Amino acid sequence: MSRIPYIDDSEDPAVADLIARISAGRRGSLINVYRLLLHSPSIAATWFEHINAVRRKTRLSGRLSEIVIIRIALINRVDYVIAQHVPEF
């Protein structure tokens, strides 16, 4: 559970365009990391652009990219990332 409240996508009309852009780039979803980052819209926007470049503008295959993400999350014990990237059995 986050210590900082999440931004609800219906709460703040000032960031509605950014929320729509992020949601569209994430297949319609706004995950909690973005709900936190939206407290600072400029950081949320640059984070979104950076992550998309890392995911889609590298030479790694999608499969290898996921393996790297999961491995780094395991090494750093980042349960949130693991939960987002490892399918439930």
MOPEPE-V61139 format. One record per backbone hydrogen bond with DSSP energy under -0.5 kcal/mol. CO is the residue of the C=O (numbers start at 1). NH is the residue of the N-H. E is the energy in kcal/mol with one decimal. If there is no record, write none. Layout:
# MOPEPE-V61139
co/nh/e
CO/NH/E
CO/NH/E
This chain:
# MOPEPE-V61139
co/nh/e
6/8/-0.5
8/11/-1.9
8/12/-0.8
11/13/-0.6
12/15/-1.4
13/16/-1.2
15/19/-2.8
16/20/-2.5
17/21/-2.2
18/22/-2.8
19/23/-2.9
20/24/-2.4
21/25/-1.8
22/26/-0.8
23/26/-0.9
23/28/-3.4
23/29/-0.6
24/27/-1.0
26/29/-1.2
29/31/-0.5
31/34/-1.1
31/35/-1.4
32/36/-1.8
33/37/-2.3
34/38/-1.9
35/7/-1.7
36/39/-1.7
37/40/-2.3
37/44/-0.6
40/43/-0.8
40/44/-2.3
41/45/-2.5
42/46/-2.1
43/47/-2.8
44/48/-2.3
45/49/-2.1
46/50/-2.6
47/51/-3.0
48/52/-2.2
49/53/-2.0
50/54/-2.4
51/55/-2.6
52/56/-2.8
53/57/-2.0
61/65/-2.5
62/66/-2.1
63/67/-2.1
64/68/-2.4
65/69/-2.5
66/70/-2.7
67/71/-2.6
68/72/-2.6
69/73/-2.2
70/74/-2.5
71/75/-2.5
72/76/-2.2
73/78/-2.6
74/77/-0.8
77/79/-1.1
78/82/-2.0
79/83/-2.7
80/84/-1.6
81/85/-1.7
82/86/-2.3
85/87/-0.6
